[in-house]
Amino acid sequence: MERKELTDEPWAWIEPLLPPKARTGRPRADDRKTLNGILYVLTTGCRWMDRPKAYGSYQTAWRRRKE
């Protein structure tokens, strides 16, 4: 199974639908990296904690999938 990340074209459609960055508080994790991590788990079927660390924290991806 070949796994590819989001290219710039689909990302341009998705990015405006995401919530804006907060002005105060802790900076939000990179949305594109997190979404690629979610898609990786959904397409490969691996456990959340077994996905590559290049996609950031598995807890963040798991929580955002539920939102």
NUMIVEX-883102 format. One record per atom (N, C-alpha, C): atom name; residue in three letters; x, y, z; residue number from 1. Coordinates in steps of 0.2 Angstrom, whole numbers, plus 2048, in hexadecimal, padded with zeros to 3 digits. Layout:
# residues N
<site CA, ALA, <X, Y, Z>, NUM> ...
//
This chain:
# residues 67
<site N, MET, <804, 7FA, 800>, 1> <site CA, MET, <800, 800, 800>, 1> <site C, MET, <804, 806, 800>, 1> <site N, GLU, <803, 80A, 7FB>, 2> <site CA, GLU, <807, 811, 7FB>, 2> <site C, GLU, <804, 816, 7FF>, 2> <site N, ARG, <808, 81A, 803>, 3> <site CA, ARG, <805, 81F, 807>, 3> <site C, ARG, <808, 825, 805>, 3> <site N, LYS, <804, 82A, 804>, 4> <site CA, LYS, <806, 831, 802>, 4> <site C, LYS, <803, 836, 806>, 4> <site N, GLU, <806, 83B, 807>, 5> <site CA, GLU, <804, 841, 80C>, 5> <site C, GLU, <800, 846, 807>, 5> <site N, LEU, <7FC, 84A, 80B>, 6> <site CA, LEU, <7F8, 84F, 807>, 6> <site C, LEU, <7FD, 854, 803>, 6> <site N, THR, <7FB, 855, 7FD>, 7> <site CA, THR, <7FF, 85A, 7F9>, 7> <site C, THR, <7FC, 861, 7FA>, 7> <site N, ASP, <7FF, 866, 7F7>, 8> <site CA, ASP, <7FD, 86D, 7F8>, 8> <site C, ASP, <7F6, 86E, 7F6>, 8> <site N, GLU, <7F4, 86B, 7F0>, 9> <site CA, GLU, <7ED, 86C, 7EE>, 9> <site C, GLU, <7E7, 86A, 7F2>, 9> <site N, PRO, <7E7, 864, 7F5>, 10> <site CA, PRO, <7E2, 862, 7FA>, 10> <site C, PRO, <7E2, 866, 800>, 10> <site N, TRP, <7E9, 867, 802>, 11> <site CA, TRP, <7EA, 86B, 808>, 11> <site C, TRP, <7E7, 872, 808>, 11> <site N, ALA, <7E7, 875, 802>, 12> <site CA, ALA, <7E4, 87C, 801>, 12> <site C, ALA, <7DD, 87C, 802>, 12> <site N, TRP, <7D9, 876, 800>, 13> <site CA, TRP, <7D2, 876, 801>, 13> <site C, TRP, <7D1, 875, 809>, 13> <site N, ILE, <7D5, 871, 80C>, 14> <site CA, ILE, <7D3, 86F, 813>, 14> <site C, ILE, <7D5, 875, 818>, 14> <site N, GLU, <7DB, 878, 817>, 15> <site CA, GLU, <7DD, 87D, 81C>, 15> <site C, GLU, <7D8, 882, 81E>, 15> <site N, PRO, <7D4, 885, 819>, 16> <site CA, PRO, <7CF, 88A, 81B>, 16> <site C, PRO, <7CA, 888, 820>, 16> <site N, LEU, <7C9, 881, 820>, 17> <site CA, LEU, <7C3, 87E, 824>, 17> <site C, LEU, <7C6, 87D, 82B>, 17> <site N, LEU, <7CC, 87E, 82D>, 18> <site CA, LEU, <7CF, 87C, 833>, 18> <site C, LEU, <7CE, 883, 838>, 18> <site N, PRO, <7CD, 882, 83E>, 19> <site CA, PRO, <7CD, 888, 843>, 19> <site C, PRO, <7D3, 88C, 842>, 19> <site N, PRO, <7D2, 893, 843>, 20> <site CA, PRO, <7D8, 897, 843>, 20> <site C, PRO, <7DC, 896, 849>, 20> <site N, LYS, <7E2, 898, 848>, 21> <site CA, LYS, <7E7, 898, 84D>, 21> <site C, LYS, <7E5, 89C, 853>, 21> <site N, ALA, <7E6, 89A, 859>, 22> <site CA, ALA, <7E5, 89E, 85F>, 22> <site C, ALA, <7E9, 8A3, 860>, 22> <site N, ARG, <7E7, 8A9, 863>, 23> <site CA, ARG, <7EB, 8AF, 864>, 23> <site C, ARG, <7EF, 8AE, 86A>, 23> <site N, THR, <7ED, 8AA, 86F>, 24> <site CA, THR, <7F0, 8A9, 875>, 24> <site C, THR, <7F1, 8A2, 877>, 24> <site N, GLY, <7F5, 8A0, 87C>, 25> <site CA, GLY, <7F5, 899, 87E>, 25> <site C, GLY, <7FA, 896, 87A>, 25> <site N, ARG, <7FA, 88F, 87B>, 26> <site CA, ARG, <7FF, 88B, 878>, 26> <site C, ARG, <7FE, 88A, 870>, 26> <site N, PRO, <803, 88B, 86D>, 27> <site CA, PRO, <802, 88A, 865>, 27> <site C, PRO, <800, 883, 863>, 27> <site N, ARG, <7FB, 883, 85E>, 28> <site CA, ARG, <7F8, 87D, 85C>, 28> <site C, ARG, <7FD, 879, 858>, 28> <site N, ALA, <7FD, 873, 858>, 29> <site CA, ALA, <801, 86E, 855>, 29> <site C, ALA, <800, 86F, 84D>, 29> <site N, ASP, <805, 86E, 849>, 30> <site CA, ASP, <804, 86F, 842>, 30> <site C, ASP, <7FE, 86B, 83F>, 30> <site N, ASP, <7FA, 86E, 83C>, 31> <site CA, ASP, <7F3, 86B, 83A>, 31> <site C, ASP, <7F5, 866, 834>, 31> <site N, ARG, <7F9, 868, 830>, 32> <site CA, ARG, <7FA, 863, 82A>, 32> <site C, ARG, <7FE, 85D, 82C>, 32> <site N, LYS, <803, 85E, 830>, 33> <site CA, LYS, <806, 858, 833>, 33> <site C, LYS, <802, 853, 837>, 33> <site N, THR, <7FD, 856, 83B>, 34> <site CA, THR, <7F9, 852, 83F>, 34> <site C, THR, <7F4, 84F, 83A>, 34> <site N, LEU, <7F1, 852, 835>, 35> <site CA, LEU, <7EC, 84F, 831>, 35> <site C, LEU, <7EF, 849, 82D>, 35> <site N, ASN, <7F6, 84A, 82A>, 36> <site CA, ASN, <7F9, 845, 827>, 36> <site C, ASN, <7FA, 83F, 82C>, 36> <site N, GLY, <7FB, 840, 832>, 37> <site CA, GLY, <7FC, 83A, 837>, 37> <site C, GLY, <7F5, 837, 838>, 37> <site N, ILE, <7F0, 83A, 838>, 38> <site CA, ILE, <7E9, 837, 838>, 38> <site C, ILE, <7E8, 833, 832>, 38> <site N, LEU, <7E9, 836, 82C>, 39> <site CA, LEU, <7E8, 832, 826>, 39> <site C, LEU, <7EC, 82C, 826>, 39> <site N, TYR, <7F2, 82C, 828>, 40> <site CA, TYR, <7F7, 827, 829>, 40> <site C, TYR, <7F4, 821, 82C>, 40> <site N, VAL, <7F1, 822, 832>, 41> <site CA, VAL, <7EE, 81D, 837>, 41> <site C, VAL, <7E8, 81A, 833>, 41> <site N, LEU, <7E4, 81F, 830>, 42> <site CA, LEU, <7DE, 81C, 82D>, 42> <site C, LEU, <7DF, 818, 827>, 42> <site N, THR, <7E4, 819, 823>, 43> <site CA, THR, <7E6, 815, 81D>, 43> <site C, THR, <7EA, 80F, 81F>, 43> <site N, THR, <7EE, 80F, 824>, 44> <site CA, THR, <7F2, 809, 825>, 44> <site C, THR, <7EF, 805, 82A>, 44> <site N, GLY, <7EB, 807, 82E>, 45> <site CA, GLY, <7E8, 803, 834>, 45> <site C, GLY, <7ED, 802, 83A>, 45> <site N, CYS, <7F2, 806, 83A>, 46> <site CA, CYS, <7F7, 805, 840>, 46> <site C, CYS, <7F4, 808, 846>, 46> <site N, ARG, <7F7, 806, 84C>, 47> <site CA, ARG, <7F5, 809, 852>, 47> <site C, ARG, <7F7, 811, 852>, 47> <site N, TRP, <7F4, 815, 856>, 48> <site CA, TRP, <7F6, 81C, 856>, 48> <site C, TRP, <7FD, 81D, 858>, 48> <site N, MET, <7FF, 819, 85D>, 49> <site CA, MET, <806, 81A, 860>, 49> <site C, MET, <80B, 817, 85B>, 49> <site N, ASP, <809, 813, 856>, 50> <site CA, ASP, <80E, 810, 852>, 50> <site C, ASP, <80F, 814, 84C>, 50> <site N, ARG, <80C, 81A, 84B>, 51> <site CA, ARG, <80D, 81E, 844>, 51> <site C, ARG, <814, 821, 845>, 51> <site N, PRO, <817, 823, 83F>, 52> <site CA, PRO, <81D, 827, 840>, 52> <site C, PRO, <81D, 82D, 844>, 52> <site N, LYS, <822, 82E, 847>, 53> <site CA, LYS, <823, 834, 84B>, 53> <site C, LYS, <823, 83B, 847>, 53> <site N, ALA, <824, 83A, 841>, 54> <site CA, ALA, <825, 840, 83C>, 54> <site C, ALA, <81E, 844, 83C>, 54> <site N, TYR, <819, 840, 83E>, 55> <site CA, TYR, <812, 843, 83E>, 55> <site C, TYR, <810, 847, 845>, 55> <site N, GLY, <815, 847, 849>, 56> <site CA, GLY, <813, 84A, 850>, 56> <site C, GLY, <811, 845, 855>, 56> <site N, SER, <80E, 848, 85A>, 57> <site CA, SER, <80B, 844, 860>, 57> <site C, SER, <805, 840, 85E>, 57> <site N, TYR, <805, 83A, 85F>, 58> <site CA, TYR, <7FF, 836, 85E>, 58> <site C, TYR, <7F9, 838, 862>, 58> <site N, GLN, <7FA, 83A, 868>, 59> <site CA, GLN, <7F5, 83D, 86C>, 59> <site C, GLN, <7F1, 842, 869>, 59> <site N, THR, <7F5, 847, 866>, 60> <site CA, THR, <7F2, 84D, 862>, 60> <site C, THR, <7EE, 84A, 85C>, 60> <site N, ALA, <7F0, 846, 858>, 61> <site CA, ALA, <7ED, 843, 853>, 61> <site C, ALA, <7E6, 840, 855>, 61> <site N, TRP, <7E7, 83C, 85A>, 62> <site CA, TRP, <7E1, 838, 85C>, 62> <site C, TRP, <7DC, 83C, 85F>, 62> <site N, ARG, <7DE, 842, 862>, 63> <site CA, ARG, <7D9, 846, 865>, 63> <site C, ARG, <7D5, 84A, 85F>, 63> <site N, ARG, <7D9, 84D, 85B>, 64> <site CA, ARG, <7D6, 851, 855>, 64> <site C, ARG, <7D2, 84C, 851>, 64> <site N, ARG, <7D3, 846, 850>, 65> <site CA, ARG, <7CF, 842, 84C>, 65> <site C, ARG, <7C8, 841, 84F>, 65> <site N, LYS, <7C7, 842, 856>, 66> <site CA, LYS, <7C1, 842, 859>, 66> <site C, LYS, <7BD, 848, 859>, 66> <site N, GLU, <7C1, 84E, 857>, 67> <site CA, GLU, <7BD, 855, 858>, 67> <site C, GLU, <7B9, 855, 852>, 67> 
//
